[in-house]
């Protein structure tokens, strides 16, 4: 399975869209939220891909380790971040010799075959009082709900073109996202959403400017009452964020 998975990741990396369009803004905004919670001096980034968030992590942590399963990504990361320790391995095969104060799982858990098992392993890599910062796409995103009503998706959990292109295996809801962390024996300290997203990425990239995009990112965290008259919960937003630590 490991060799097949590495081949799969290498293939995906040759035409990845994470460094394009609205995806970049998504990653950078989630990093700004993570900043409120992460702890120094050491950080492990799991699944850096093109290294969008790595740019911020490399400036924030003096001790940065990256584990990435796709070799093409690793070769590029080594050139751009010479001070970071880059490991080209699947998470399942990774066995660090030290603990980390902060572990970043930015849009990773939707990719892996067994997310709970990955989280259980990740838990053992945390230093005392360490934190895991995680983000995933949200099945309850407004644009997904609209797509179901329009008959474009069978359900909110349907994989769209971008999901399939990037090798996603699932779309999380708030309930399933929380459940995986709890099943792994992790305590959720903070949970919420960001980016009120009414349209798909291609539509946003065609019609929105940077100011509009940033405004809707902020609306996701600080929704006004009229916006949520029927939706009501922040968990209906397009992205989910979690901060976790081991259960005592």
N, C-alpha and C positions, 0 to 999 in steps of 0.2 A: 504493500500500500504506500509506503514512504516514497519509493522511487516514482511511482505513478503520480503521487501528489506533488512532488517536486517538479516533475515534468509539466504538470498542469499549471503550477504557479509560474514557472518560467515562461510558458506560453502566454498566460494572462498578462505578465509584466511587459511584454513586447508591444502591447497596445492598451495601456492603462489610461483611464480618463481622470484620475484623481487630481492631476496637476492642471486640469483644464476647467475654465468657466466657474460656475457656481460651486463646484466641489472644493475649490481652493478656499473660497470664503467660508464654507462650512467647516473645514478643518481648522483654519486659523481662528475662527470664532470659538470653536470648542476648546482650543488651546487656551484662549483667554479665560474661559470658565474654569478649566482645570487648574490654572495658575493660582486660583484662590485657595486651593486645597493641597497642592503638591508640596512635598517636603524634600529638603536637601540633606546630604550633598549628592546622593547617588540616584540614578534613574535608569530604568530598563524600558525601552520602547519596543513593543512587540508588533511587528508588521509595519515597518516604516514606509514601505512602498517607495514613492518618488521623493520622500523626505520633506514634505511640506511642513509638518509639525516638527520635524527634526531641526529645522532652522531655528525655531524658538527654543527647543530643548537644549540645543548645543550652546546657546547663549545663557541658559538658566542653570545648567548643571555642570559642575566641574568633572563629574564622573558619569559618563553616559555610555551605556551599552545598548546595542541594537541587535535584535534577533529577527532575521528576515529569511523566509523560505525561498524566495526567488533570487537566483544568482545574478541576473542582469541588474536588479535593483541594488544588490550588495556591491557590485563593482562600481556603480555610480556613487553610492553612499561613501565608499572608502576614499574616493577622490575628493569629494566635497567636504567630508567631515573627518579629516585625518586624526583628530584627537579622540574620536569616539572608537569604542571597541565594537567592530562589526562581526556578527556571527551568522554565517549562512547555514541555517538549520531550520527544520520544522520545529514548531513549539514542542511537539511530542518527543523530540530527540534532544532538546536543550536541557542541559544540567549545569547551571552556573555554580561557580565555586564560592560565591558571596551572596549576601542578601542586599536588597535594594530598598531605599526609603520611599521611592515612588515608582510605580509600574503603570505604564500607559498602554491602554488597549483602545486605540482610536479606530473605530470601524473595522474590527477584527472578528468579533464573535459570530457575525453573520456568515463568515467565510469557512470556519473550521467545521470538521465533521462531528466532533464531540465537545461542544463548548463547556459543559460542566466539568469534564475531565481536565480540560485546559485550565479552567479556573481553579480547580483543586491543586494542580501543579503550581500555578502562579501564586497561590496562597503560601506555599512553602518557600517561595523566593523573597517574601517580604521581610524587611527588618522589623524589630519591635516598634510599634506605633506607625508602621508604614501604611501607605494607602495605594489602592488601585483606582485609577481614573479611567472610566470606560464610556464610549459613546457608540451608538448604533442607529441606523435608520428606524423610523417608527411606522408600524403598520397603520396607526391611527392618524397619520398625516392627513391634513385636509385635502390635499390633491389626490391622495389614494382613496379617500372616502368618496370624493366626487367621481373618480374613475369607475368605482363600483356602481354608482348610481347611473352613470352614462353607459354602462355595459362594457366598458373597456377592460375591466378586471373582473374575474370571477369572484374574487374576495379581496379584502385588504391585505391578505397574506400572499397574494399572487406575486410571482417574480416578474418584474418588468424587464425591458430590454437591457437597461444598465445593470440590473441585478445579475442577469445571466451572463452578460459580457464580463463582469468582474468576478464571476464564480461564486456568487452568494448562494448559500444553501437554505437560507430562511430569512424571513422578515419578522422582527421582534415586535410584540406589543408590550406595553408597560408591564403587564402581568407576567409574560414569559421571560422578559428581561430580568425582573426582580427574582423570579422563581429560580433561574439558573444560578444566581449569586447565592441565594439562600441554600440551594441544594449542594453547593460547593462548600458550605460552612462559613460563608462570609457575612459579616454584619454590614448592612447598608446604612451609611451615615448621612448621605445626601442623595436626593433623587429628584429629577425634574426634566424639563424639556427646554429646547431653544429652537428658534426659527419657525415662525408661523408661515407655512408654505402652502399657498393656494394653487400654485401652478407647478408644472414639471420643470426640470432643469432646462431643457431646450427652449421652452417658452420664456422662462425667466431670463436666460442669456440673450434672447432675441429682443426683448422689450424693456427690460429693467436696466437702470443705471446703478452704480455702486451705492449711492445714497439710499435708493429704494431697498436694495438688498440688505444693507446694514440695518435699516429701520425695521424690516420684518424679522431679522435675527433678534433684535431687542424686544420686539413684540412677543416673541416666543417665551421670553423670560418674564416680562412684565405685561401680561395681557390686560387690556381694559375690560371692564364688565360686559359692555355690549358685544364684544367679540365672542365671549363665551356664554352668551345667553342660553344657547342650546347645547353647547359642547361642555361647558362648565369646568373641565379639569385641564390643568396644564399638561397632563399626560396625553392629550389629544394632539400634541404638536408633532412636527415632522421628525425631530431627532430626540433620542433619549440619552440622558447622561446619568452615570452612576459613580459613586465614590464608595469604596468598600474597604473593610479591614477584617482580619481574622476574628472569628467569634472567640470570646474569652472562655 
